[in-house]
Amino acid sequence: MDKRLAMTQWPFGESEMAARIRAHDWAPTPLGAIAGWPQVLRTAVDIMLAMPSPATILWGPQHVQLYNDAYITIARDRHPLLLGRPVADGWPDAHDTVIARLLESARTGRATQLTAFPVPLHGPDGVEERVFDTDWVPIHDEFGAVAGTLQTLAEATDRLKAQTAMRESEARHRLLIGSWAQAVWETDPNGVVIADSPSWRAYTGQTLQEWLGYGWLDAIHPDDRPYAERQWREATAAHGLVDAEFRLRDANGGWGWTNVRAAPVLDAQGNIEKWAGMNINIDARRRAEAVLRESEQRQSFLLKLSDALAPLADPIQIQAEAARVLGEQVEADRVAYYETDGDDYLIEKDWGRSGASLAGRHSIKSFGDDLVEKHRQGQTTVVVADIADAHSEAQQRSFAEIGVRAYVGITLVKDGRFVGGLTLHSILPRAWTPDEVKMARETAERTWAATERARAEEALRKSEERQTFQLTLSDALASLADPQAIQAEAARLLAGQLGVSRCYFNEFDDGSTHATVLGDFHDDGLPSMVGVHDLSGEQGFLDLMCSESMLDMPDLTSAEQFSAQARSAYGALGIRAALGTPLLRNGRLAAVLLVADTRVRQWTNGDRELLRGAAERTWAAIQRARAEAALGESEDRQRALIEGVPQFVWRAGDPGQWTWCSPQWTRFTGQAEQDSRGWGWLEPLHPDDRGRAREAWAHAIERGILEVDYRICEQQGVYRWFQTRATPIRDASGTITEWLGTSTDIDDLRGLQERQRILVGELQHRTRNLMGVTRSIADKTMRQSATMEEFQRDFSARLDALARVQSLLSRVDNQYRVTFDELICAELAAHGVAGGDEGRVILRGIRGIPLRSGMVQMLALALHELATNAVKYGALRERNGRLEIGWRTLQIDGLPDRLEIIWEEHGVIMPPDGMATKRTGQGRELIERALPYQLDAETRYDVGPDGIKCQMIIPVSGALHD
């Protein structure tokens, strides 16, 4: 058997049935799990298990049976199946005929006693009639209702058989008295012994002389002699029968009970002739009756004791009440229950009829060396009838000082440890009976069990209160976001729970000796501790806290942790007692939660446990509040950043399935954030791009990144190109937990890239053309130049014209085209001539007519050749020369708009006919041959008598974006 379970799990004890009750699965039974049994049932079970005689409890509406070890002999082969079963199932053969009627009587609150009651029961050999003496007592619950029945019983089958046999034997041997009598004897008619009785003298050891006369009285117990003599004299005087019982000394000096029976022997006339008597040995019966009587008295006492202790919850009250009940039962002068504490024992409250109380703390050595040695040797019961016979004179004097002449000492040893005991005192010598000693032992054990039970229940209640407070504290702090408010609320609740006058939470910066208090609680009239406190001068206190030891200060005036200056300062703050618990983080002192009171106070383990839990919860709440504040600030910054950037920001769980998107997505697409979740974000994409988007996600995990471009429709129905990028977020194991991505508007970039591509193509085209034009200019200039100086001059001029054109063309974009008036003015300005110059140059035409970029270069060269010729040989050379340039657009059905340019020179002295060709060779060739070929132009070049006239009709741009 597991002794640890027997001492720590209810029901306590090492008996077979205590173990079976502990091990039984009660949950499926009508009684339910053992943890939920009511206290009255537990108490009844404790009493039943402690009974030395057979006892059983029938509990609840179904009368579920429990029983003790002694009952096993009653149950016989039904054991152990009876345990936990309804009595109707366990005793079906006796239930309807006997048990049900007794249960009904108990249900009404009546007790029933049956003596020699026969019950036919089924046994292994068939039906057997068994006889019982039984008592049925109802058990009431805390509301007074009958909840169960206690049955105590003894099987009388064998006893009755013996009595029957005895009666039969008496009948058979009535005439043979001598063979079974203890002694037979005769007296004279006056009752005086005058004849020998060998059987008397053989039993008592008296001599003949001691026996004769009234000497027989000397063999009777001194306490019984008056009674025996009175019975004999009254019977002889009345001529009646004698039937008396008293104790008779045997030949060995022992005492045994005897039954004296005598009758007068009459003569024929009716006169007493003599008396004939005999003694019958009834010692066994009287001892059995005494044992039974003592057992009944003891059981009655234990029930009384249990009833007295059951409603008590205070250990001191339990010990005092147990002492009272026992003292009154055995008529002791003093009873005291004590508990050990180190080398001392403590009596909280004793009971006594008179004399001084022994309540208080005493040294175990005061028991005396001999008693201490007996306890050390494992003797747990010491009985002394007279200290004069058992102790030294010094010890006798010690006992006399407290009024003790006889005592019973019971010590309690649990798990090999001396835990306490109980003592009975008598002011006079006293022979303590075995039953009284047993009751003392039972009382000590039950007092210990009840005390432990009360303390366990109190500890449980306190623990539940602490747990409830910790939950209340957590709930109260959970809704607070300000560390100052958290400290103040925690201090208020904790101070109220402990009933202290002050509570505050100190925080220490890393390695600092300065304590910061943001919020506190204090009674009215006491100063607040809010602020920063320099504790650099209190190194002892700081060392204590850094060692993770609690500050346990019942009385400030004797606190060695603080300097005299600090004690004075704290005393001025109304602090007399204090309890503080440190919090260390990363090996450094982070905080101290401290409660204080204005009066001396002994702090309990419950106070310490409560403070430690509150400190952890307060610290956690403060750190949570600060983390949430930092997180809120971070989220605000992140939100501002996310909402401030032009990109769409989003998160996805499983690849491609969004879980969140930034507000920019909703503002651009008009799609609500919740609608974008999952694959909903595909809806605003261009139908042609959705498949590409899904395909990119299909390869994202393999590639470890998502990169894809697609078009997204804005609310106005216009699609714009976006570049989407996403990277995975992984946990510590490398598993992807989610994806974080952005979508950036690249529509303008793509347009610029397309324009750049076109411009590069245009540049390449123009470069090739420019090189061709340059080569052509060089070739023709070389052919027409007589010298290198002439070539250099003409070639440079033509290159300058070409450069001017390129300068104009470099400004061309989607919003700008070179116009004809710009082109002609630039060319004239290059030759030092401005439109309207002293009336010599007349310009007529509409401004802003755009030219196609591809024709500007060739047209500019043609205008350059005309202007050069005019400056060198024509109207701009002669003083009286005049140049008129006019232009207009022509509308021709079915054809694009065309530009007509008229170049007319007047007042020019023309060279002889042989020189004309040389003067106008390259320019004329360019106009008459190159322009029609390259620009689809119509040209006409005439040399008149006073100057050149040239007409050019060319296609023009229909719009600025052409």
Secondary structure as GFF3:
##gff-version 3
##sequence-region A 1 962
A	DSSP	alpha_helix	3	8	.	.	.	ID=ss1
A	DSSP	alpha_helix	16	23	.	.	.	ID=ss2
A	DSSP	three_ten_helix	34	36	.	.	.	ID=ss3
A	DSSP	alpha_helix	39	50	.	.	.	ID=ss4
A	DSSP	beta_strand	55	59	.	.	.	ID=ss5
A	DSSP	beta_strand	64	67	.	.	.	ID=ss6
A	DSSP	three_ten_helix	69	71	.	.	.	ID=ss7
A	DSSP	alpha_helix	72	75	.	.	.	ID=ss8
A	DSSP	three_ten_helix	76	78	.	.	.	ID=ss9
A	DSSP	alpha_helix	87	90	.	.	.	ID=ss10
A	DSSP	alpha_helix	92	94	.	.	.	ID=ss11
A	DSSP	pi_helix	95	99	.	.	.	ID=ss12
A	DSSP	alpha_helix	100	107	.	.	.	ID=ss13
A	DSSP	beta_strand	112	123	.	.	.	ID=ss14
A	DSSP	beta_strand	126	140	.	.	.	ID=ss15
A	DSSP	beta_strand	146	155	.	.	.	ID=ss16
A	DSSP	alpha_helix	157	172	.	.	.	ID=ss17
A	DSSP	alpha_helix	177	180	.	.	.	ID=ss18
A	DSSP	beta_strand	183	187	.	.	.	ID=ss19
A	DSSP	alpha_helix	198	204	.	.	.	ID=ss20
A	DSSP	alpha_helix	208	211	.	.	.	ID=ss21
A	DSSP	three_ten_helix	215	219	.	.	.	ID=ss22
A	DSSP	alpha_helix	225	238	.	.	.	ID=ss23
A	DSSP	beta_strand	242	249	.	.	.	ID=ss24
A	DSSP	beta_strand	255	266	.	.	.	ID=ss25
A	DSSP	beta_strand	272	281	.	.	.	ID=ss26
A	DSSP	alpha_helix	283	309	.	.	.	ID=ss27
A	DSSP	alpha_helix	315	330	.	.	.	ID=ss28
A	DSSP	beta_strand	334	341	.	.	.	ID=ss29
A	DSSP	beta_strand	344	347	.	.	.	ID=ss30
A	DSSP	beta_strand	351	352	.	.	.	ID=ss31
A	DSSP	beta_strand	360	363	.	.	.	ID=ss32
A	DSSP	three_ten_helix	364	367	.	.	.	ID=ss33
A	DSSP	alpha_helix	369	376	.	.	.	ID=ss34
A	DSSP	beta_strand	381	384	.	.	.	ID=ss35
A	DSSP	three_ten_helix	387	389	.	.	.	ID=ss36
A	DSSP	alpha_helix	393	401	.	.	.	ID=ss37
A	DSSP	beta_strand	406	414	.	.	.	ID=ss38
A	DSSP	beta_strand	417	426	.	.	.	ID=ss39
A	DSSP	alpha_helix	434	478	.	.	.	ID=ss40
A	DSSP	alpha_helix	483	498	.	.	.	ID=ss41
A	DSSP	beta_strand	502	508	.	.	.	ID=ss42
A	DSSP	beta_strand	514	517	.	.	.	ID=ss43
A	DSSP	beta_strand	520	522	.	.	.	ID=ss44
A	DSSP	beta_strand	531	534	.	.	.	ID=ss45
A	DSSP	alpha_helix	539	546	.	.	.	ID=ss46
A	DSSP	beta_strand	551	553	.	.	.	ID=ss47
A	DSSP	three_ten_helix	556	558	.	.	.	ID=ss48
A	DSSP	alpha_helix	564	572	.	.	.	ID=ss49
A	DSSP	beta_strand	577	585	.	.	.	ID=ss50
A	DSSP	beta_strand	588	597	.	.	.	ID=ss51
A	DSSP	alpha_helix	605	644	.	.	.	ID=ss52
A	DSSP	beta_strand	648	652	.	.	.	ID=ss53
A	DSSP	beta_strand	658	661	.	.	.	ID=ss54
A	DSSP	alpha_helix	663	669	.	.	.	ID=ss55
A	DSSP	three_ten_helix	674	676	.	.	.	ID=ss56
A	DSSP	three_ten_helix	680	682	.	.	.	ID=ss57
A	DSSP	alpha_helix	687	698	.	.	.	ID=ss58
A	DSSP	alpha_helix	700	703	.	.	.	ID=ss59
A	DSSP	beta_strand	706	713	.	.	.	ID=ss60
A	DSSP	beta_strand	719	730	.	.	.	ID=ss61
A	DSSP	beta_strand	736	745	.	.	.	ID=ss62
A	DSSP	alpha_helix	747	784	.	.	.	ID=ss63
A	DSSP	alpha_helix	788	809	.	.	.	ID=ss64
A	DSSP	alpha_helix	820	830	.	.	.	ID=ss65
A	DSSP	three_ten_helix	837	839	.	.	.	ID=ss66
A	DSSP	beta_strand	841	845	.	.	.	ID=ss67
A	DSSP	alpha_helix	853	872	.	.	.	ID=ss68
A	DSSP	beta_strand	882	890	.	.	.	ID=ss69
A	DSSP	beta_strand	898	906	.	.	.	ID=ss70
A	DSSP	three_ten_helix	913	915	.	.	.	ID=ss71
A	DSSP	alpha_helix	916	925	.	.	.	ID=ss72
A	DSSP	pi_helix	926	930	.	.	.	ID=ss73
A	DSSP	alpha_helix	931	935	.	.	.	ID=ss74
A	DSSP	beta_strand	938	944	.	.	.	ID=ss75
A	DSSP	beta_strand	947	955	.	.	.	ID=ss76
###
